[in-house]
């Protein structure tokens, strides 16, 4: 199904961005988990593209890195790219 593929693509995209940000700040997964009040296992799942962060987790991640959510969501904010219809 098309929406499943897009959801997987989004998860991979966000995970890659989170991993790049964490590494550019020279943080271990455990350090990042501590600073964002998220579990290191959850961060692992996000970075591997197995999980998409929920709204609160997304806000915590963005606040820590001082970035806008659009930095993590990128091209998927364009309503013409991702629709569930």
C-alpha positions in Angstrom: 0.0 0.0 0.0 1.3 3.5 -0.9 0.7 5.1 2.5 2.7 2.4 4.2 5.7 3.1 2.0 5.4 6.8 2.5 5.2 6.3 6.3 8.4 4.2 6.2 10.1 6.8 4.0 9.2 9.5 6.5 10.4 7.4 9.4 13.7 6.8 7.7 14.1 10.5 6.7 13.4 11.8 10.3 15.6 9.1 11.8 18.6 10.0 9.6 18.1 13.7 10.5 18.0 13.0 14.2 21.1 10.8 14.0 23.0 13.4 12.0 22.1 16.1 14.6 23.0 14.0 17.5 26.4 13.0 16.0 27.1 16.6 15.0 26.6 17.6 18.6 29.0 14.8 19.7 26.4 13.1 21.9 26.0 9.5 22.7 22.6 8.1 22.4 22.5 7.9 26.2 23.5 11.5 26.7 20.9 12.7 24.2 18.2 10.6 25.9 19.1 12.2 29.2 18.9 15.7 27.8 15.6 15.2 26.0 13.9 13.0 28.7 13.4 10.2 26.1 14.7 6.7 26.5 17.8 5.6 24.6 15.8 2.7 23.2 13.2 5.1 21.8 15.9 7.3 20.2 17.5 4.1 18.7 14.1 3.2 17.2 13.7 6.7 15.8 17.3 6.8 14.4 16.8 3.4 12.7 13.6 4.6 11.1 11.5 2.0 13.1 9.5 4.7 14.9 8.3 8.2 14.1 8.6 10.5 17.1 5.2 11.7 18.5 4.4 15.4 18.9 5.9 15.8 22.3 9.1 13.9 21.5 9.4 15.9 18.3 9.1 19.1 20.3 11.7 17.9 22.8 14.1 17.0 20.1 13.7 20.3 18.2 13.9 22.3 21.4 17.2 20.6 22.4 18.8 21.3 19.0 17.1 24.7 18.8 15.6 23.9 15.4 12.2 24.3 13.9 10.2 21.1 13.3 10.4 21.8 9.6 14.1 20.9 9.8 13.2 17.3 10.7 10.0 17.1 8.6 11.5 18.7 5.5 9.8 18.0 2.2 7.0 16.0 4.0 5.4 19.3 5.1 4.3 19.9 1.5 0.7 18.8 1.6 1.0 17.7 -2.1 3.7 15.1 -1.3 2.0 13.2 1.5 -1.8 12.5 1.6 -3.7 9.6 3.0 -6.5 9.8 0.6 
